[in-house]
Amino acid sequence: MKVQYSLIVGLLLLLVHAAVGQSRYVLVIHGGAGTILKENITPQQEAAFRAALTDALLAGYSAIKTGKNSLDAVEAAIVLMEDNPLFNAGKGAVFTHEGKNELDAAIMWGPTRDAGAVAGVTTIRNPIRAARAVLERSEHVMLTGKGAEAFAASMGLQTADPSYFRTESRWQALQRALERDSLNSVLDHDGHKQSSAYPPYRDEKYGTVGAVALDEAGNLAAGTSTGGMTNKRFGRIGDAPIIGAGTYANEQVAVSCTGWGEFFIRSTAAYDVAAQMKYGRLPLAEAASNVIRKIGELGGDGGLIALDKDGNIAMPFNTSGMYRGAITESGEITIEIYR
Ligand code: ASP
């Protein structure tokens, strides 16, 4: 009787363990936060976003399931989103004030905190691959502009003519921003002219992409890729390629942010999630939502995705929406867009 009882308890424990294991998240992605309202999106557009997010999740998931590490999963998911003009990264990136596409990306490997980033690049087809090459094949963490492009070419990464990144809808967004600037200049004739071209035009939504992953060996990684903000100028770099601001991973948590970059830089947002967990011993959800609340208090907006070593996730944002998705160890997918 006694033996039977412990057998049953043992079996139950096994079942619970399996069920918990199955519901552990292994990959979370975002496609930007912002003014994303159901009434402004057609069912076709929504379906396209859902399909793109699903494809990116499956690409990262299959990397993990075939024994690759979380860095591979992050890269695979982000490359697909960089190639998709729906997102503000790679093809479909927003335009600078001068009418160029200048791209930023970073990737970080939690176990050793190795990191790589590129900023202000215009001819690298997949900036996240260049960031990874910086991480693995250079002794530096961040390369910018022409130097980053020369490095990527020397590593044999695929280049692209700057015109490859152009999409008509992003070009029109720049035209609206420029028009708004010139209207401001006309209106501000009384000498109290605010810096109309700066902060950069907040193009209704931030379309940056990011991914955080947990592989079968328990290693975390994070990555983020973006065209930045429409109408940015003077070589402005956002939070995405700055380790600790828009991207961060250690042994305990991986984080990728999207939003008004200046506020995420000033808040060392991604690292603050990790720090609150490490030093304040806060659970992931609380640490992540604290960071977004504080960004709101400073006047900024956006969101983040975070995944901890136990497979818990958090996806807080203070905008009306954030394109986001997650996949569990057993392959169950969740995609959400609105609040
Ligand atoms: N955080 C990005 C930046 O400021 C923008 C975004 O999230 O879309 O460059």
Boltz pocket constraint, residues with backbone or C-beta under 6 A from the ligand:
constraints:
  - pocket:
      binder: B
      contacts: [[A, 32], [A, 33], [A, 88], [A, 205], [A, 206], [A, 207], [A, 208], [A, 226], [A, 227], [A, 228], [A, 229], [A, 237], [A, 238], [A, 239], [A, 240], [A, 246], [A, 257], [A, 258], [A, 259], [A, 260], [A, 261], [A, 262]]
      max_distance: 6.0
